Amino acid sequence: MGDLERIIARRSELDALAEELAGQLQEVQAEREELLVAEPVLNRLAEQDRAEAETAVVASPAPARVAGWFCWTAP
């Protein structure tokens, strides 16, 4: 195989590799965009869960001791 044939063959290999890598890059960029959307949504849901948990703690009945007995009081 002459030099010209080797150059042509190698260029063909590199073209195929470049095409494959371009496809992978598109997939990576698409996934990154999805994550950019998902992250604030997840943060918002976590904040809601924390707020609900705090509300539940404040609203839960607390035991009260009256003359040695436990009584549950409503908030």
N, C-alpha and C positions, 0 to 999 in steps of 0.2 A: 504494500500500500504506500503510495507516495505521500509526500508532505501535504499536497493539496487535498487529497482524500481524507487524511487525518484531520485536517483543519475543518473541512466540511462536516465530517462525522461528529467532531467535538462541538462545533457550533450547533448542530442539530440536538445533541444531548443537552447543551446549555439552554437552548430555546425551550425544550420540553420541561426542564427543571424550572425555568423562569415562569412558565405557564402554571405549573403545579404550585409554586410558591405564591404566585399572585392569587390563586384560588384559596390557599390557606390564609393569606392575609385578609381577604374579603371575609372569610368566616370569623377570623379573630376580631376584626373591626365590628362585625354585626353583633357578636357576643358581648363585646365591650359596651356597645350602645344599649343592649338589653340590660346589662348590669348597671349602667348609669341611670336607667329608669327604675330598676328594682330597688336600688339602695335607698333612695328617699322614702319609697313606699314602706319598706321594711322598718326604717327608722320611725316613721309615723305610727305604724302598728305597734311598735315596741313602746312608744310614748303613751299610746292609748291604753295598752295593757298595764303600764305602771300607774297611770291615773286611775284606772278601774280598781287596781289592787289597793291603792291608797284610800279610795272611796269606800271599799269594802271593809278595810280595817277600821275606819272612822265610824262606819254605820253598823258594825257588828255589836251585838249586845255584850256588855261587860259584866262579869260576875260581881256581885256585891255581897259583902258579909254583913249579916244582921243578926246580932246576938248569937254568933256561932253557926249560923246557917248560911248556905249559899243561896242567893236569889239572882235570877237573871232579870236585868232591867232592859227595857227597850230604849233605844236611842231617842 
